[in-house]
Amino acid sequence: MTTLAGVLFDKDGTLLDFDATWGPATREVLGTLSGGDERLFRALAETGGYVPDTGSFRPDSPIIGGDTTEFAPAWALILGSRPDEAFADRVNRLYRAASLTHLTAYDDVAPIIDGLCDAGLAIGLATNDSEVTARAHLEALGLLDRFSYVAGYDSGWGGKPAPGMVAGFAAHANAPTEAIVMIGDSPHDIAAARAAGAFAIGIARTPRAAANLGDLPDVTIRSLTELPAVLGRHFALPSRPIA
Ligand SMILES: [Mg+2]
């Protein structure tokens, strides 16, 4: 049995309640970008897969699993702006401020991550959000010091579904990728884990996540409280049992 070296988490929909955080944040960002023009607001929402009437997202929304480069250029064109890096930076800044205001983590996150740390595992974050926003989120949640590795789409490893972030974490943990678990709520997370040779755990906290993940993951759990038992079934653990 392989001894587990580290657990790499996706952020949105895995640690953070996606709709509770990004629903109101997206309403604010689109409100600012559209300057209060209802027609523009609706066009931006449609392109981003955001449903203003419910405050939720379509399953195919690029905001769910994608990075800014997958939706900001289309927004720029709708607004008559240049779809350049400056526009993407502006979107990232607006989202950073708005998401911090509405940041909502799941209740199981802090206790489970504490248990993994105590067991001697390396803890990492691999997100298609920007690294600076990811660090701000972890800091606001009081979790940043538990994470020895934080990678965003702009950290130099590439974004998911490419394997770079997972391979980078394995190198950071000084372990082979088979000794790494990647856990996330979208097919991007599972594909990145697979491509790197890591164990892929899906987390289906919502029916939308369950539908998107399908049977792609090695194992799918519904909350992080199920994680220690799953790890114990598939890996030897480095030191003490996970609480
Ligand atoms: Mg996610």
Residues whose N, C-alpha, C, O or C-beta is under 5 A from the ligand:
A	BS01	MG	D10 K11 D12 G13 T14 I64 D185 S186
